[in-house]
Amino acid sequence: MPQVTEPPVVPGRGYLGTMLALPFDDESYLDFVEGLRRFALTSLNPVAAAAVRGRVGPNGASLNDTRRVADRLPVVGLRNRLLRSTQDMNWARVVAAYQSIGPRLEAELAAADECGPGRVELAADWEYPQYYRDVHYHRQPGGYHEDPLAGYVYHYGTKVFHLGANDNDETKTARAWETPAPADGRVRRVLDFACSIGAMTVAFKQRWPQAEVCGIDASEPLLRYAHARAARLDVDVVFSQQLAERLRFDDASVDVAYLGTLLHEVPHEVAVRIVHEARRVVRPGGVLVVHDMRQASDPPDPWEEYDRDFDSRFNGEPYAYHFVHAGFGRLLAQLFTSVTTTSGRTVTWVCTA
Ligand SMILES: C[S@@+](CC[C@H](N)C(=O)[O-])C[C@H]1O[C@@H](n2cnc3c(N)ncnc32)[C@H](O)[C@@H]1O
């Protein structure tokens, strides 16, 4: 396969971290949006949380009762409006900016489809499942799959969403290096479930250069962008269009698998099938790392309940509220030989098959 030797088409300002920089005006606007989001999350959130907990009490209230209290509090309303509107401002500006150079970007993707290192394998006669087509995740226009430029949009859009913390793939790289190898040290194949733009996939190849590293995802535009990005970074990985609940991998053929922020994005029965698929493909002694939204406490914390419900209703996360209550830790413990749990802002389960 030919290699990508020249940097692909750039709209004037090169790269911002690992993503294509935008014209100065757009970048400045999006910095402002990021600042508003930061204000909502770091200044308003703690005040809103304390106000809700103070009025509802530490436990016992139903979600509806909590909503009745919280929805009337001005600080909660301001926070909610800022979170929802900054999402929409973010996506609208990023979409418009990339669409203005859409033909150049589409040509860049088409050229990269044919280049190495690595490759992208798209499935013939692919059909997106109904549950996937129905959702515009995180309010991204067209969801993950409708816009051919969805990969570019997702990359810059999540920059704002994560407040710039992953501009150079720092978070993903750190997570890849924290992923434990199996006890026998053998890592011949690594599977990144639902790899989106492939940042973890690339980081896994850097962590285990000798291994075959594969990222699977449902979305054609995200996979094509992931491959173009990995080839530009000169990293040899394979991106493949597959459903996580119906993998084309043999039993026990994977040494290390990573399942990051997918389970909360699919209906419960699909999430259960995905966990069973993960168990099927990871070899005895192999490792599965599941990283996702923090689980509900027992008894549930009223602010956490309210916040997760807000996400489910207003941030394109219809399955998230159910996920944090569904007890996936118990299912993992039934299927795997050992599971260790680390819980903070998110939860990580390290499972040995
Ligand atoms: C929030 S992103 C996760 C990105 C990445 N794993 C990470 O940790 O940054 C969710 C990804 O899951 C993909 N996805 C959703 N349902 C899927 C399914 N059933 N099979 C494969 N991919 C799926 C989406 O296309 C999207 O790229």
The ligand as an SDF file (V2000), in Angstrom:
LIG
                    3D

 27 29  0  0  0  0  0  0  0  0999 V2000
  -18.6180    7.6450   22.9130 C   0  0  0  0  0  0  0  0  0  0  0  0
  -17.9710    6.8760   21.4820 S   0  0  0  0  0  0  0  0  0  0  0  0
  -16.6800    5.9360   22.2610 C   0  0  0  0  0  0  0  0  0  0  0  0
  -15.3660    6.2890   21.7420 C   0  0  0  0  0  0  0  0  0  0  0  0
  -14.1720    5.5340   22.2450 C   0  0  0  0  0  0  0  0  0  0  0  0
  -14.4150    4.1360   22.5860 N   0  0  0  0  0  0  0  0  0  0  0  0
  -13.5900    6.2500   23.4140 C   0  0  0  0  0  0  0  0  0  0  0  0
  -13.4920    5.6540   24.4870 O   0  0  0  0  0  0  0  0  0  0  0  0
  -13.2330    7.4020   23.2600 O   0  0  0  0  0  0  0  0  0  0  0  0
  -19.0940    5.5920   21.1120 C   0  0  0  0  0  0  0  0  0  0  0  0
  -18.7390    4.8750   19.8180 C   0  0  0  0  0  0  0  0  0  0  0  0
  -19.4800    3.6730   19.7930 O   0  0  0  0  0  0  0  0  0  0  0  0
  -19.8580    3.4080   18.4600 C   0  0  0  0  0  0  0  0  0  0  0  0
  -20.9560    2.4460   18.5470 N   0  0  0  0  0  0  0  0  0  0  0  0
  -22.1770    2.6160   19.1010 C   0  0  0  0  0  0  0  0  0  0  0  0
  -22.8680    1.4760   19.0580 N   0  0  0  0  0  0  0  0  0  0  0  0
  -22.0680    0.5460   18.4830 C   0  0  0  0  0  0  0  0  0  0  0  0
  -22.2030   -0.8460   18.2010 C   0  0  0  0  0  0  0  0  0  0  0  0
  -23.2910   -1.5070   18.5020 N   0  0  0  0  0  0  0  0  0  0  0  0
  -21.1650   -1.4670   17.6090 N   0  0  0  0  0  0  0  0  0  0  0  0
  -20.0290   -0.8200   17.2960 C   0  0  0  0  0  0  0  0  0  0  0  0
  -19.8490    0.4920   17.5420 N   0  0  0  0  0  0  0  0  0  0  0  0
  -20.8520    1.1660   18.1450 C   0  0  0  0  0  0  0  0  0  0  0  0
  -20.1940    4.7520   17.9060 C   0  0  0  0  0  0  0  0  0  0  0  0
  -20.1900    4.7510   16.4980 O   0  0  0  0  0  0  0  0  0  0  0  0
  -19.1150    5.6150   18.5410 C   0  0  0  0  0  0  0  0  0  0  0  0
  -17.9870    5.7010   17.7390 O   0  0  0  0  0  0  0  0  0  0  0  0
  1  2  1  0
  2  3  1  0
  2 10  1  0
  3  4  1  0
  4  5  1  0
  5  6  1  0
  5  7  1  0
  7  8  2  0
  7  9  1  0
 10 11  1  0
 11 12  1  0
 11 26  1  0
 12 13  1  0
 13 14  1  0
 13 24  1  0
 14 15  1  0
 14 23  1  0
 15 16  2  0
 16 17  1  0
 17 18  1  0
 17 23  2  0
 18 19  1  0
 18 20  2  0
 20 21  1  0
 21 22  2  0
 22 23  1  0
 24 25  1  0
 24 26  1  0
 26 27  1  0
M  CHG  2   2   1   9  -1
M  END
$$$$
